[in-house]
């Protein structure tokens, strides 16, 4: 922690902060209590804020985070920082010690699965932004190899496969519900499909908006295919009554998911 603090070149007054991060991380690993996970998140936020101020404040490089929306590199680093903080909270929910306040409520509403699905979406958005971002002009790679992207397609495939493995493991351990597993898996597979289409088809629009469109269509299509297997059946033969959520399942699948897939696919056709 001390060497990390010295490598970031902050003032000596800020040196105890990475030491506190190491201490809070050790307490979290030993006790597995969610309170120490939040403490780790808070100290991590402080360390990253200092690093961003001392390293990225004076840079004028911009990143296209959304189609037509440019943000400074400092702002993009903050977005990545908040995504990492969100991931730490997810790990804290997964490896939480038995008991605790609100555990049954979070399990009922699948807070872990919903958080992981949201993180998958944010991860895909940041990866797409970096795939379209060339190396800075003053970068060594820019002079040796040309204006290559700062992020590679192989890294997208690696994170996608890793996400699928984590989702499969969490689902097998019954830490997340089937609905959240379908959403997270479809998002990861759709991301990889959108990246595969990008370099292999001649004449395809490779703008950020086109990548988002391919990602949306592929993810919704996979959700449409997998949703009937994840949702509860609307009719059970051993019972004479329909489940309470039968009408909601039919309306969500037929009136929301299917029309969204059809409408999003019209432009590609």
C-alpha positions as CSV (number, residue, x, y, z in Angstrom):
1,X,0.0,0.0,0.0
2,X,2.9,2.4,0.8
3,X,4.6,1.7,-2.6
4,X,1.3,2.2,-4.4
5,X,0.8,5.5,-2.7
6,X,4.3,6.6,-3.6
7,X,3.9,5.5,-7.2
8,X,0.9,7.8,-7.7
9,X,3.0,10.9,-6.6
10,X,0.4,12.4,-4.2
11,X,1.5,14.7,-1.3
12,X,2.8,12.9,1.7
13,X,-0.3,13.9,3.6
14,X,-2.4,11.5,1.4
15,X,-0.1,8.5,1.9
16,X,-2.1,7.0,4.8
17,X,-5.2,6.6,2.5
18,X,-3.9,3.6,0.5
19,X,-2.7,2.1,3.8
20,X,-6.3,2.5,5.1
21,X,-7.5,0.8,1.9
22,X,-5.3,-2.2,2.6
23,X,-6.5,-2.4,6.2
24,X,-10.2,-2.2,5.2
25,X,-9.7,-4.8,2.5
26,X,-8.0,-7.1,5.0
27,X,-10.9,-6.7,7.5
28,X,-13.4,-7.4,4.7
29,X,-11.6,-10.6,3.6
30,X,-11.3,-11.9,7.1
31,X,-14.8,-11.1,8.4
32,X,-16.8,-11.1,5.1
33,X,-19.1,-8.5,6.6
34,X,-20.8,-6.1,4.3
35,X,-20.0,-3.1,6.4
36,X,-16.3,-3.5,5.7
37,X,-17.1,-3.9,2.0
38,X,-18.7,-0.5,2.1
39,X,-15.7,0.9,4.0
40,X,-13.4,-0.5,1.3
41,X,-15.6,1.2,-1.4
42,X,-15.4,4.5,0.5
43,X,-11.6,4.4,0.8
44,X,-11.2,3.2,-2.8
45,X,-13.2,6.2,-3.9
46,X,-10.9,8.5,-2.0
47,X,-7.7,6.9,-3.5
48,X,-9.0,6.9,-7.0
49,X,-10.2,10.6,-6.7
50,X,-6.7,11.6,-5.6
51,X,-5.2,9.6,-8.5
52,X,-7.5,11.2,-11.1
53,X,-6.8,14.7,-9.8
54,X,-3.0,14.2,-9.9
55,X,-2.8,12.3,-13.2
56,X,-5.8,13.3,-15.5
57,X,-6.9,16.8,-14.6
58,X,-4.8,18.6,-17.2
59,X,-5.4,16.1,-20.1
60,X,-7.7,17.3,-22.8
61,X,-8.4,13.9,-24.4
62,X,-12.0,13.0,-24.9
63,X,-13.9,9.7,-25.1
64,X,-17.2,9.0,-26.9
65,X,-19.2,7.4,-24.1
66,X,-22.5,7.5,-25.9
67,X,-23.3,8.1,-29.6
68,X,-22.6,11.8,-30.2
69,X,-21.6,12.4,-26.5
70,X,-18.0,13.2,-25.8
71,X,-16.6,13.4,-22.3
72,X,-13.2,14.2,-20.9
73,X,-10.8,11.4,-20.0
74,X,-11.1,12.5,-16.4
75,X,-14.8,12.0,-16.4
76,X,-14.5,8.7,-18.1
77,X,-12.0,7.6,-15.4
78,X,-14.6,8.6,-12.8
79,X,-17.3,6.5,-14.5
80,X,-14.9,3.5,-14.5
81,X,-14.2,4.2,-10.8
82,X,-17.9,4.1,-9.9
83,X,-18.3,0.9,-11.9
84,X,-15.4,-0.7,-9.9
85,X,-17.0,0.4,-6.7
86,X,-20.3,-1.2,-7.8
87,X,-18.4,-4.4,-8.5
88,X,-16.9,-4.4,-5.0
89,X,-20.4,-4.1,-3.6
90,X,-21.5,-7.1,-5.7
91,X,-18.6,-9.2,-4.4
92,X,-19.6,-8.1,-0.9
93,X,-23.2,-9.3,-1.5
94,X,-22.0,-12.7,-2.9
95,X,-19.5,-13.4,-0.1
96,X,-21.6,-11.9,2.7
97,X,-21.3,-13.6,6.1
98,X,-24.5,-15.4,7.3
99,X,-27.1,-13.2,8.8
100,X,-27.1,-9.5,8.7
101,X,-29.7,-6.8,8.3
102,X,-31.9,-7.0,5.2
103,X,-30.5,-10.3,4.0
104,X,-33.9,-11.9,3.4
105,X,-35.2,-8.8,1.7
106,X,-32.3,-8.6,-0.7
107,X,-32.6,-12.3,-1.5
108,X,-36.3,-12.0,-2.2
109,X,-35.8,-9.2,-4.7
110,X,-32.5,-10.6,-6.0
111,X,-30.4,-7.6,-5.3
112,X,-27.2,-9.5,-6.2
113,X,-28.5,-10.6,-9.6
114,X,-29.9,-7.2,-10.5
115,X,-26.6,-5.5,-9.5
116,X,-24.6,-7.9,-11.5
117,X,-26.8,-7.3,-14.6
118,X,-26.4,-3.5,-14.2
119,X,-22.7,-3.9,-14.0
120,X,-22.6,-6.0,-17.1
121,X,-24.4,-3.3,-19.0
122,X,-22.0,-0.6,-17.7
123,X,-19.0,-2.8,-18.5
124,X,-20.2,-3.3,-22.1
125,X,-20.8,0.5,-22.6
126,X,-17.3,1.4,-21.4
127,X,-15.7,-1.4,-23.6
128,X,-17.5,-0.1,-26.7
129,X,-16.3,3.4,-26.0
130,X,-12.7,2.2,-25.7
131,X,-13.0,0.1,-28.8
132,X,-13.8,3.2,-30.8
133,X,-11.1,5.3,-29.1
134,X,-7.7,5.6,-30.9
135,X,-4.4,5.8,-29.1
136,X,-3.3,9.4,-28.3
137,X,-1.0,11.1,-30.8
138,X,1.8,11.3,-28.3
139,X,1.5,7.6,-27.3
140,X,4.4,5.3,-28.2
141,X,2.0,2.8,-29.7
142,X,0.6,5.5,-32.0
143,X,4.1,6.1,-33.5
144,X,5.1,2.4,-33.8
145,X,1.8,0.8,-34.9
146,X,-0.4,3.6,-36.2
147,X,-3.5,4.9,-34.5
148,X,-4.6,1.6,-33.0
149,X,-7.5,1.4,-30.5
150,X,-6.8,1.6,-26.8
151,X,-8.9,-1.6,-26.3
152,X,-8.8,-4.8,-28.2
153,X,-11.6,-7.2,-29.3
154,X,-9.9,-10.1,-27.5
155,X,-10.4,-8.3,-24.2
156,X,-14.1,-8.0,-24.9
157,X,-14.3,-11.7,-25.6
158,X,-12.3,-12.5,-22.4
159,X,-14.7,-10.4,-20.2
160,X,-17.7,-11.8,-21.9
161,X,-16.6,-15.4,-21.3
162,X,-15.6,-14.6,-17.7
163,X,-19.1,-13.0,-17.2
164,X,-20.8,-16.2,-18.5
165,X,-18.7,-18.4,-16.2
166,X,-19.5,-16.2,-13.2
167,X,-23.2,-16.1,-14.0
168,X,-23.3,-19.9,-14.4
169,X,-21.5,-20.4,-11.0
170,X,-23.8,-17.9,-9.2
171,X,-26.8,-19.6,-10.7
172,X,-25.6,-23.0,-9.7
173,X,-25.0,-21.9,-6.2
174,X,-28.5,-20.3,-6.1
175,X,-27.0,-16.9,-5.3
176,X,-29.0,-15.2,-8.1
177,X,-32.3,-16.0,-9.7
178,X,-32.9,-17.3,-13.2
179,X,-34.2,-14.0,-14.5
180,X,-31.1,-12.1,-13.6
181,X,-28.9,-14.9,-15.0
182,X,-30.8,-14.7,-18.3
183,X,-30.3,-10.9,-18.5
184,X,-26.6,-10.9,-17.5
185,X,-25.8,-13.8,-19.9
186,X,-27.7,-12.3,-22.8
187,X,-26.0,-9.0,-22.3
188,X,-22.5,-10.7,-22.3
189,X,-23.3,-12.8,-25.4
190,X,-24.9,-9.9,-27.2
191,X,-21.8,-7.8,-26.5
192,X,-19.5,-10.5,-28.0
193,X,-21.8,-10.9,-31.1
194,X,-21.8,-7.1,-31.7
195,X,-17.9,-7.1,-31.6
196,X,-17.6,-10.2,-33.8
197,X,-19.8,-8.5,-36.5
198,X,-17.7,-5.3,-36.5
199,X,-14.4,-6.4,-38.1
200,X,-15.6,-9.4,-40.2
201,X,-18.2,-7.9,-42.5
202,X,-17.2,-5.5,-45.2
203,X,-19.3,-2.4,-45.6
204,X,-20.9,-2.6,-42.1
205,X,-21.3,0.6,-40.2
206,X,-18.8,0.4,-37.3
207,X,-19.9,3.6,-35.5
208,X,-20.6,3.5,-31.9
209,X,-24.4,3.9,-32.5
210,X,-24.3,0.9,-34.8
211,X,-22.5,-1.2,-32.2
212,X,-25.0,-0.2,-29.6
213,X,-27.8,-1.2,-32.0
214,X,-26.3,-4.6,-32.7
215,X,-25.7,-5.2,-29.0
216,X,-29.3,-4.3,-28.1
217,X,-30.8,-6.5,-30.8
218,X,-28.6,-9.5,-30.0
219,X,-29.3,-9.2,-26.3
220,X,-33.0,-8.8,-26.7
221,X,-33.1,-11.7,-29.1
222,X,-31.3,-13.9,-26.6
223,X,-33.5,-12.8,-23.8
224,X,-36.6,-13.6,-25.9
225,X,-35.2,-17.1,-26.5
226,X,-34.3,-17.8,-22.9
227,X,-37.0,-16.1,-21.0
228,X,-39.6,-18.9,-21.3
229,X,-37.0,-21.2,-19.6
230,X,-36.3,-18.8,-16.7
231,X,-39.8,-17.7,-15.9
232,X,-42.3,-19.7,-14.0
233,X,-44.9,-21.6,-16.1
234,X,-48.2,-19.9,-16.4
235,X,-50.1,-23.2,-16.0
236,X,-49.3,-26.1,-13.7
237,X,-51.0,-29.4,-14.5
238,X,-51.1,-30.6,-10.9
239,X,-53.1,-27.5,-9.9
240,X,-56.4,-26.1,-11.0
241,X,-55.4,-22.5,-10.4
242,X,-53.0,-20.3,-12.3
243,X,-50.1,-18.7,-10.4
244,X,-50.6,-15.1,-9.3
245,X,-48.0,-13.8,-11.7
246,X,-49.4,-15.6,-14.7
247,X,-50.9,-12.5,-16.4
248,X,-47.8,-10.4,-15.7
249,X,-45.6,-13.0,-17.3
250,X,-47.7,-13.2,-20.4
251,X,-47.9,-9.4,-20.7
252,X,-44.2,-8.9,-20.1
253,X,-43.2,-11.5,-22.7
254,X,-45.8,-10.9,-25.4
255,X,-46.3,-7.1,-25.1
256,X,-42.9,-5.9,-24.1
257,X,-40.0,-8.3,-25.0
258,X,-41.2,-9.6,-28.4
259,X,-42.3,-6.1,-29.7
260,X,-39.0,-4.6,-28.6
261,X,-37.0,-7.3,-30.5
262,X,-39.1,-6.8,-33.7
263,X,-38.9,-3.0,-33.6
264,X,-35.1,-3.0,-33.0
265,X,-34.6,-5.6,-35.8
266,X,-36.5,-3.6,-38.5
267,X,-33.6,-1.2,-39.0
268,X,-31.1,-4.0,-39.5
269,X,-33.3,-5.7,-42.0
